[in-house]
Amino acid sequence: MDQPDVLIASPVGVLAVLCAVAAFFFYVAEASKAKFFNYIPPLLFIYATPVFLNNLDVIPSGSPVYSGLSAYLLPAFIVLMLIKVNIPAVVKVMGKGVLVMLMGTAGVMVGAVVAYWIVHPWLSPDAWTGYGALAGSWIGGTANMAATAEILGTSEEQFGLAIIADNVIYVVW
């Protein structure tokens, strides 16, 4: 999706804007003495700011940078998070948590289908893929959301909406 009428269209420029947004909000959250970021995490602003920048025609809605970050950086960050997992502790807790996890998974799956069925007349035809990605997040976290979105062929727009919904619900909950 080429948008030559945006202020910053080059992939290098888009990457610089995304990095600057992330750095800015992490810095402000770390440097600030206010408790604001205890209630609303900086990630919410990091997700929302590019949406506003796109709507203000500062950055494009589609860029090779976005698919590159999804394909290469996201899996790398997930690996970095998993490196710290204490396997013996996970196995010890797993016995008690498996039944709870299965019940929660069933609840999310049924809830997503029912919610979609109720509101689908007002949604775009591919909105179900966003619901699937969101359900993936609630069942298995960000890594599962990304994998589910990939499997379902979720568009960037639907994936973005699912990420925003996931974070807004997290903050409100």
N, C-alpha and C positions, 0 to 999 in steps of 0.2 A: 504494500500500500504506500505509494510514493506521494508525499505531500510537500511539493516544492514551496508552498506558500507559508511554511512554518519558519520561525526565526532560526532554529538550529536543526538542520536536516542531515548533516554529515554524521556517519557512525561514530567518529572520534568525538565530535561535539556532544552527541547524545550520551555516549558513555561518560564523558566528563560531567555532564549535568547530573546524571544518575549517581555518580560517585560523590559529587559535591553535595547533593541532597542528603545522601546517607551520612557522610562525614559531618555535615552541619548538625543534623538532629542527634547523632550520637554524641557529638561534642557538647551541644547545649544540654542534653540530658545528664551528661557526666559533670559538666562544670557548674550547672545550676544548683543552687541551694534550695530551690523551691521543691515542694513535694509533688508538683504537677505530674511529673513523669512516673511517679509511683502509681498513679491512677490511670493515666493514658500513656502507654508505652511509646517510645520513639518509633518503633516499627510501624505503628499506625500512620504516623506522619510521613514516614519514608514510603509507604505504599500509596498514600493519598496525594502527596505533592506532585508526582509525575502525572497523575490523572488530571489535576488542575492545570498543570503546565501544558498538557496536550490540548485540553479544552480552550486554553488561551492561545493556542497555535504557537507555542514556544518550541515544543518537540513533537515529532510525528507520532501517529498512532501505531505505525508499523515501521520497524527498523531491523536490519540484520543483527544489531546489538542485542535485541530482545531474545531472538532465538538462540544466539550464541551464549548468552548468559544462562538461559534455561537448559541448554544442552550440555554445557561444560562446567559452569560455576556452581549451579545448584547441586548437581551430584557430588562435586568435590566438597562443598560445605556439609552435605549430609554425611559423607564419610568422616569428615573431621569431627562432627558431633558424635558419631558412633564409636570412634576410637576410644573414647572415655568410658564406654559401657563396661561395668563390672559384671562379667558373665556369671560367676558363682552367685552373686547377689540376685541377679535376674532369675536364675533357675530356682533359687530358694523362694522368691516371692511368687514366681510363676504359677505354682500349684494352686495357691489361693486365688489368684487373680484371673485364671483362665475362664472360669464360669462367669464371673462378673464381666469380663471383656466380651465374651460371646453374647451375653444378654444385652450389653450396651450396643454391640455391633448390630444385633437384630433390631433393636429399637431405632437406631439411626437409619438403617436401611428402610424399615417400614415407614418411619417418619418422613424421610425424603420422598418416597413414592407418594404418600398421602398428601404431603404439602404440595408437591408438583401437580398432582391430580386436581387439587382444589384451585390453584392459581394459574394453571397452564393456559386458560383462554386469553389471559392478558400478557403472556410472555412470547418471546420470539421462538420460532420452531426449534432452534438448537439449545434452548435454555436447559433442557434436561441434562446436557453434558456438564453444565455448570453445577447443577444439583448433584450430579455424580461426583464431580471433583470435590465439592464441599463435603459430601458424605465421606469421601475418602480421607479428607483432613480430620474429620471428627472421629473416624475409626482408627487412623494410624498416624496422624500428624502430617507435617508438611511434606515429608518424603512420599507418603502414601497419596497425598493430594496431587503431587506432581506426576506420579506414576499413573494414577487413575485418569488424570486429565490427558495424558499422552495416549493411554489405551482407548479412551472415548473419543479422541480427536477434538478435544475442547478448543474452541477458538480463543485467540488472545483476549478478545473482549469478554467472553464468558468466564475465562480463567481469572481475569482481573476482577470481575464482579464477585466471583466466588471468594477470592482472597480478601476483598474488602468486607464482604459479608462475614467471613470467618473472623476477622479481626474486630469488627464492630460488635459482633455477638460475644466474643471473648471479653472485650472491655465492659460491656453491659452486664454480662453474667457474673 
